[in-house]
């Protein structure tokens, strides 16, 4: 699976996730650590990737969570599925995620 972490229309980080080998490879296109998907971490782990996805979602503790998930067509809280639907967009934030492949 390949994702691009975007700042407006510019790619900040390209993320290549291989679930078969449980590896994550990245290429940063900015020197600004704030706009990078993993900040100064040049070699993120699968755990780092999972935490990154969850950071781009509404919290697990959100009021009326089951109703929100149902409206999204989801049966349970799955950060990857949520990010696919929302593009990882957060209120007041110019960062988002584009799925390129997978």
HELIX and SHEET records of a PDB file:
HELIX    1   1 UNK A   33  UNK A   35  5                                   3    
HELIX    2   2 UNK A   46  UNK A   55  1                                  10    
HELIX    3   3 UNK A   65  UNK A   72  1                                   8    
HELIX    4   4 UNK A   79  UNK A   86  1                                   8    
SHEET    1   A 4 UNK A  23  UNK A  28  0                                        
SHEET    2   A 4 UNK A  10  UNK A  18 -1                                        
SHEET    3   A 4 UNK A   2  UNK A   7 -1                                        
SHEET    4   A 4 UNK A  95  UNK A 101 -1                                        
END                                                                             
